[in-house]
């Protein structure tokens, strides 16, 4: 039997929020004489928040205020009465960017200088697109960021801290499972970790759950182009690598899907990646061509060969780029 872990049972955001508040409380000046190790770890977390905004943690810190639910913000940390860190705490759920912007405005309306508002979006689960989040002013602080700060505290004898570190490590292990699991054993978190890896390597893309009447899946899309008739892009639908178009005018769908299908298939001639016709749909977002078979490449043990898989994706990008260049 594995050692029971309270955070594996209490998986809601309120449990995580309680932990973050608990740790931040250890950074209060008076906590130094109670437990110096937890005090230093708490200050390292605060320093991590400041570092996200390319700021230095003030020295000395003479006063810390910590509130939960202030102005409907999950956690508000105030340093020396003037520097405020609003923290939205999430695991897998998302906050609308317009709501996040309102939180910042509420703090300004409450008298805080915008230059001294350092918003943090703490999310220990995964999210496929942080672009709109960053545009709101909040900066992502991921589970990996948090682990990097907490891991040096593993030697601290504290059940709450050690349980939370173990909980985060389990999440991160699930996300990295795409590296060591056989391709046919991948689960939801494997795909999330793989898509996050692709975002880093391709420098592009976002992912999310896609639901439609015929199929639901976790998709990854990137490499967009737009013209007067339709948008063109590449999409991964788990094991399928698709060339997609999104048609603006329903009346043009039939003609455009045939034209784009023909273009991508012809452009792939002579490539090691074989592009074929799919079953054509009637949705506004249409798969007009697909790479034949699973685009993922496996090593001799049946695990993913990341270098060869990236080569397939980049070759698909080259085919796509050739078509776009020819029709522009």
C-alpha positions as CSV (number, residue, x, y, z in Angstrom):
1,X,0.0,0.0,0.0
2,X,1.3,3.5,-0.9
3,X,1.5,6.1,1.8
4,X,-1.9,8.0,1.9
5,X,-1.6,11.5,0.6
6,X,-4.2,14.1,1.5
7,X,-3.7,16.0,-1.8
8,X,-4.4,12.9,-3.8
9,X,-7.8,12.8,-2.2
10,X,-8.4,16.5,-1.8
11,X,-7.9,17.3,-5.5
12,X,-10.0,20.5,-5.7
13,X,-8.5,23.9,-6.2
14,X,-9.5,25.0,-2.6
15,X,-7.0,22.4,-1.3
16,X,-4.2,23.8,-3.4
17,X,-5.2,27.3,-2.5
18,X,-5.0,26.3,1.2
19,X,-1.5,24.9,0.7
20,X,-0.2,28.1,-1.1
21,X,-1.6,30.3,1.6
22,X,-0.1,28.1,4.3
23,X,3.3,28.3,2.6
24,X,3.1,32.0,2.0
25,X,2.3,32.5,5.7
26,X,5.7,31.0,6.6
27,X,7.3,33.9,4.8
28,X,6.0,36.5,7.3
29,X,9.0,38.1,9.1
30,X,8.0,36.7,12.5
31,X,8.0,33.1,11.1
32,X,11.8,33.1,10.8
33,X,12.2,32.2,14.5
34,X,9.6,29.4,14.3
35,X,11.0,27.4,11.3
36,X,13.9,28.9,9.4
37,X,13.7,26.3,6.6
38,X,10.0,26.9,5.8
39,X,10.6,30.6,6.1
40,X,13.3,30.4,3.4
41,X,11.2,28.2,1.2
42,X,8.3,30.6,1.4
43,X,10.6,33.5,0.5
44,X,11.8,31.5,-2.5
45,X,8.2,31.2,-3.7
46,X,7.7,34.9,-3.3
47,X,10.9,35.5,-5.2
48,X,9.6,33.2,-8.0
49,X,6.5,35.3,-8.4
50,X,8.6,38.5,-8.6
51,X,11.0,36.8,-11.0
52,X,8.2,36.1,-13.5
53,X,7.7,39.8,-13.8
54,X,11.5,40.5,-14.0
55,X,11.4,42.1,-10.6
56,X,13.5,41.5,-7.5
57,X,12.0,40.6,-4.2
58,X,12.2,43.7,-2.0
59,X,14.8,43.8,0.8
60,X,14.0,44.3,3.6
61,X,10.5,43.0,3.8
62,X,9.0,44.6,6.8
63,X,5.3,43.8,6.3
64,X,3.3,41.1,4.5
65,X,-0.5,41.0,4.2
66,X,-2.2,37.9,2.8
67,X,-5.9,37.7,1.9
68,X,-8.1,35.0,0.4
69,X,-11.1,36.2,-1.7
70,X,-10.1,39.9,-1.6
71,X,-12.0,41.6,-4.5
72,X,-13.0,38.0,-5.5
73,X,-9.3,37.2,-6.3
74,X,-8.3,33.8,-5.0
75,X,-5.2,35.0,-3.2
76,X,-3.8,38.5,-2.7
77,X,-0.2,38.9,-1.4
78,X,0.8,42.4,-0.4
79,X,4.5,43.2,0.3
80,X,5.4,46.3,2.3
81,X,1.9,47.7,1.8
82,X,2.5,48.7,-1.8
83,X,3.5,45.8,-4.0
84,X,0.5,43.5,-4.7
85,X,0.5,40.0,-6.2
86,X,-3.0,38.8,-7.2
87,X,-2.8,35.0,-7.6
88,X,-5.5,33.1,-9.5
89,X,-5.2,29.5,-8.4
90,X,-6.2,26.8,-10.9
91,X,-5.5,23.1,-11.5
92,X,-7.3,22.3,-14.8
93,X,-10.1,24.9,-14.9
94,X,-9.6,28.2,-16.8
95,X,-10.5,31.8,-16.0
96,X,-11.7,34.1,-18.8
97,X,-9.1,36.7,-19.8
98,X,-11.7,39.5,-19.5
99,X,-12.3,38.5,-15.9
100,X,-8.6,38.5,-15.2
101,X,-8.3,42.0,-16.6
102,X,-11.2,43.1,-14.3
103,X,-9.3,41.8,-11.3
104,X,-6.3,44.1,-12.2
105,X,-8.6,47.0,-12.7
106,X,-10.3,46.4,-9.3
107,X,-6.9,46.6,-7.6
108,X,-6.1,49.8,-9.4
109,X,-9.5,51.2,-8.4
110,X,-8.7,50.2,-4.9
111,X,-5.6,52.5,-5.0
112,X,-2.7,50.3,-6.0
113,X,-0.2,51.5,-8.6
114,X,-0.4,49.5,-11.8
115,X,3.4,49.3,-11.9
116,X,3.3,47.5,-8.6
117,X,0.6,45.0,-9.5
118,X,2.3,41.6,-10.4
119,X,-0.4,39.2,-11.4
120,X,0.3,35.4,-11.2
121,X,-1.8,32.6,-12.8
122,X,-0.8,29.6,-10.8
123,X,-1.9,26.4,-12.6
124,X,-0.5,23.0,-11.6
125,X,-2.5,21.2,-14.3
126,X,-2.1,21.8,-18.0
127,X,-3.4,24.4,-20.4
128,X,-2.9,24.4,-24.1
129,X,-2.8,28.2,-24.8
130,X,-1.4,30.9,-22.5
131,X,-1.4,33.7,-25.1
132,X,-4.8,35.2,-24.1
133,X,-3.9,34.8,-20.5
134,X,-0.7,36.8,-20.9
135,X,-2.5,39.5,-22.8
136,X,-4.7,40.0,-19.7
137,X,-1.6,40.8,-17.7
138,X,-1.5,37.6,-15.7
139,X,1.7,35.5,-16.1
140,X,1.5,31.7,-15.9
141,X,3.2,30.0,-13.0
142,X,3.1,26.3,-13.8
143,X,3.3,23.1,-11.8
144,X,6.8,22.7,-13.0
145,X,7.7,26.2,-11.9
146,X,6.3,25.4,-8.4
147,X,8.1,22.0,-8.2
148,X,11.5,23.7,-9.1
149,X,11.0,25.9,-6.0
150,X,9.6,23.3,-3.7
151,X,12.0,20.4,-4.5
152,X,14.9,21.9,-2.5
153,X,12.6,21.6,0.5
154,X,12.3,17.9,0.3
155,X,14.7,17.6,3.3
156,X,12.3,19.6,5.5
157,X,10.5,17.3,7.9
158,X,6.9,18.5,7.3
159,X,4.1,16.2,6.2
160,X,2.1,18.9,4.5
161,X,5.0,20.0,2.4
162,X,6.2,16.6,1.5
163,X,2.7,15.4,0.6
164,X,2.2,18.3,-1.7
165,X,5.6,17.9,-3.4
166,X,4.7,14.2,-4.0
167,X,1.3,15.2,-5.4
168,X,3.0,17.6,-7.9
169,X,5.6,15.0,-8.9
170,X,2.8,12.6,-9.7
171,X,1.1,15.1,-12.0
172,X,4.4,15.9,-13.7
173,X,5.2,12.2,-14.1
174,X,1.8,11.7,-15.8
175,X,2.5,14.6,-18.1
176,X,5.9,13.1,-19.1
177,X,4.6,9.6,-19.6
178,X,4.6,10.1,-23.4
179,X,8.4,9.6,-23.3
180,X,8.4,6.1,-21.7
181,X,5.0,4.5,-22.5
182,X,4.4,2.5,-25.6
183,X,2.5,4.5,-28.2
184,X,-0.6,2.3,-27.8
185,X,-0.6,2.9,-24.0
186,X,-0.8,6.7,-24.1
187,X,-3.5,8.3,-21.9
188,X,-4.9,11.8,-21.6
189,X,-2.0,13.2,-19.7
190,X,0.5,11.6,-22.1
191,X,-1.1,13.5,-24.9
192,X,-1.1,16.8,-22.9
193,X,2.6,16.4,-22.1
194,X,3.4,15.5,-25.7
195,X,1.5,18.6,-27.0
196,X,3.3,20.8,-24.5
197,X,6.6,19.4,-25.8
198,X,5.6,20.2,-29.4
199,X,4.7,23.8,-28.4
200,X,8.3,24.2,-27.2
201,X,9.9,22.4,-30.2
202,X,7.8,24.0,-32.9
203,X,7.6,27.4,-31.3
204,X,3.9,27.4,-32.3
205,X,0.6,25.8,-31.6
206,X,-2.1,25.3,-29.0
207,X,-4.2,22.4,-27.8
208,X,-7.6,21.7,-26.3
209,X,-10.4,19.2,-26.1
210,X,-12.4,19.1,-29.4
211,X,-16.0,17.9,-29.3
212,X,-18.2,17.2,-32.3
213,X,-21.1,14.9,-33.1
214,X,-18.9,12.2,-34.7
215,X,-15.7,12.3,-32.5
216,X,-14.2,13.9,-29.4
217,X,-10.5,14.1,-28.9
218,X,-7.6,16.2,-27.6
219,X,-6.4,18.2,-30.6
220,X,-3.3,20.3,-31.4
221,X,-3.3,22.9,-34.2
222,X,-0.7,25.2,-35.6
223,X,0.8,26.8,-38.7
224,X,-2.1,29.0,-39.7
225,X,-2.8,30.9,-42.9
226,X,-5.9,32.9,-43.9
227,X,-7.3,34.1,-47.2
228,X,-10.6,35.5,-48.4
229,X,-12.2,32.1,-48.7
230,X,-10.8,30.0,-45.8
231,X,-8.3,29.5,-43.1
232,X,-5.7,26.7,-43.6
233,X,-3.8,25.0,-40.8
234,X,-2.3,21.7,-39.6
235,X,-4.0,19.7,-36.8
236,X,-3.1,16.6,-34.8
237,X,-6.1,14.6,-33.8
238,X,-4.2,12.2,-31.6
239,X,-2.7,9.7,-34.1
240,X,-3.9,11.6,-37.2
241,X,-1.9,14.5,-38.8
242,X,-4.5,16.5,-40.7
243,X,-4.4,19.3,-43.3
244,X,-7.4,21.4,-42.4
245,X,-9.4,24.3,-43.9
246,X,-12.1,26.4,-42.2
247,X,-14.4,27.8,-44.8
248,X,-16.1,31.1,-44.3
249,X,-18.9,30.7,-46.9
250,X,-20.9,27.4,-46.6
251,X,-21.7,27.6,-50.4
252,X,-18.0,27.3,-51.2
253,X,-17.3,24.3,-49.0
254,X,-17.6,21.6,-51.6
255,X,-15.4,23.4,-54.2
256,X,-12.8,24.5,-51.7
257,X,-12.3,21.1,-50.0
258,X,-11.7,19.4,-53.3
259,X,-9.3,22.1,-54.5
260,X,-7.2,22.1,-51.2
261,X,-7.2,18.3,-51.0
262,X,-5.8,18.1,-54.5
263,X,-3.2,20.8,-53.7
264,X,-1.8,19.2,-50.6
265,X,-1.7,15.7,-52.1
266,X,0.1,16.8,-55.2
267,X,2.6,18.9,-53.2
268,X,3.5,15.8,-51.2
269,X,4.6,13.8,-54.2
270,X,8.2,12.6,-53.8
271,X,8.2,13.2,-50.1
272,X,8.8,10.4,-47.5
273,X,5.6,11.5,-45.9
274,X,2.6,10.1,-47.8
275,X,-0.5,12.4,-47.9
276,X,-3.8,10.9,-48.8
277,X,-7.5,11.8,-49.1
278,X,-9.6,11.5,-45.9
279,X,-13.2,10.9,-45.4
280,X,-14.5,14.4,-46.3
281,X,-16.8,16.0,-43.8
282,X,-19.5,18.7,-44.1
283,X,-18.3,20.7,-41.1
284,X,-17.0,24.3,-41.4
285,X,-13.5,22.9,-40.3
286,X,-12.7,20.3,-42.9
287,X,-9.9,17.8,-43.1
288,X,-8.9,17.9,-46.7
289,X,-5.8,15.6,-46.5
290,X,-4.1,13.4,-43.9
291,X,-0.7,11.8,-43.4
292,X,-1.1,8.1,-44.1
293,X,-1.1,6.2,-40.8
294,X,0.1,7.2,-37.4
295,X,2.6,10.2,-37.8
296,X,4.3,9.2,-34.6
297,X,7.5,7.3,-35.1
298,X,8.5,4.5,-32.7
299,X,11.8,3.1,-31.6
300,X,12.5,-0.6,-31.4
301,X,10.7,-0.8,-28.0
302,X,7.5,0.8,-29.3
303,X,8.1,4.1,-27.5
304,X,8.1,7.4,-29.3
305,X,11.2,8.4,-31.3
306,X,10.8,12.2,-30.8
307,X,13.5,13.2,-33.3
308,X,11.9,11.2,-36.1
309,X,8.4,12.3,-35.1
310,X,9.4,15.9,-35.3
311,X,10.9,15.3,-38.8
312,X,7.5,14.0,-39.9
313,X,5.8,17.2,-38.6
314,X,8.3,19.5,-40.2
315,X,8.0,17.7,-43.5
316,X,4.2,18.2,-43.3
317,X,4.9,21.9,-42.6
318,X,7.1,22.0,-45.7
319,X,4.3,20.5,-47.8
320,X,1.9,23.0,-46.4
321,X,4.3,25.9,-47.0
322,X,4.8,24.9,-50.6
323,X,1.1,24.9,-51.3
324,X,0.6,28.3,-49.6
325,X,3.5,29.8,-51.5
326,X,2.1,28.5,-54.8
327,X,-1.4,29.9,-54.3
328,X,-0.4,33.3,-52.9
